[in-house]
Amino acid sequence: MDETAKARRVWDQAAPRYDRQIAFLEKHWFTGGREWLGARATGRILDVGVGTGRNLPHYPADATVTGIDLSPAMLAVARRRARRPVELHEGDATRLPFPDGSFDTVVCALSLCTIPDPRAAIGEAWRVLVPGGRLLLLDHIGSSWPPVHAAQWLVERVTVRAAGEHFTRRQLPLVRAAGFEVVEAERLKAGTIERVQALVPDGDQAGIGRGPAAVTGRARGGCRTCRLRAGSPSFGDRPAVERACRASVHDRCEAGADDDAKPARGRTGKLWRAAEDLIGGEAQGGFLPAYGERAVIVLIAVREFR
Ligand SMILES: C[S@@+](CC[C@H](N)C(=O)[O-])C[C@H]1O[C@@H](n2cnc3c(N)ncnc32)[C@H](O)[C@@H]1O
């Protein structure tokens, strides 16, 4: 059974008990998180991994709400809960059945810890958001306190295998790497809870300043959005993605424009990208071509490690 089918089965089984269990955690662990999301969500809202619909009462009355979830049993509870018009779909966060640019806000609460490929899910959120659209995340993450982090790591040995539940993941670097502009990020409860508000930069900002390779198009070693999307099952192979990317997603894509400035391929390229994911920004440093794949990379993080 693949990971997605396993996740569906796990959440179908959990559905009858979910509300009771999560109510306790809502009170004591991610306190106020749903209100935080509801206060920031506007317009056409997509709730990814909507579950039993516990965010629904917090969205503004004038918003249009769509929810998607892998589990029919979780969705059945959400349908009963909804006290407002809401479109609920069964589907996969990494293959959203919606056209590009169809939402103003994408919310994902407590789901990226369990979605088998969170990077692809964030890439899909980017795709379905309008320029200037808002991504809102609430999740538990690896603690900033080493002893707590170690305990989470131990717990995860069991939970990942049993239920696909991760405790040491962190979504913020993936959000940055996807090209979002992070406007709010706070860690609570010994750094185990994180709330993130991030925007898809709109056209006016294209090419300015830091970050989004997707927007500046100056991604040394390849365009980061192309890379991200090439890894997503919904985007096909890399050349096709780069073509589509140039044509529609960000027309100033310059994938490969200065590949020689930074290692893009092979093991060295992988290391470099892993370092960028880790720091959540662009890494700069020296690359000794003479040593090829075995080069020692000296990385100077240009962004604060948070
Ligand atoms: C912990 S629950 C969170 C539910 C809800 N967002 C909340 O805040 O209570 C995780 C949800 O993610 C859903 N999920 C897991 N993998 C998914 C995927 N690939 N696509 C869509 N939903 C997924 C599960 O079915 C489950 O309903």
The ligand as an ORCA input file, in Angstrom:
! r2SCAN-3c Opt
* xyz 0 1
  C      -4.658     15.980     11.845
  S      -5.898     16.021     10.617
  C      -6.199     17.755     10.536
  C      -7.598     18.063     10.102
  C      -8.001     19.529     10.142
  N      -7.209     20.340      9.240
  C      -7.914     20.102     11.522
  O      -7.254     21.145     11.694
  O      -8.507     19.551     12.446
  C      -4.988     15.695      9.122
  C      -5.873     15.615      7.892
  O      -5.044     15.600      6.734
  C      -5.652     14.746      5.787
  N      -4.653     14.332      4.797
  C      -3.572     13.534      4.976
  N      -2.898     13.400      3.819
  C      -3.572     14.120      2.880
  C      -3.380     14.378      1.503
  N      -2.347     13.874      0.840
  N      -4.284     15.146      0.879
  C      -5.353     15.674      1.524
  N      -5.577     15.477      2.831
  C      -4.701     14.712      3.511
  C      -6.177     13.599      6.632
  O      -7.170     12.844      5.956
  C      -6.714     14.348      7.842
  O      -8.068     14.682      7.699
*
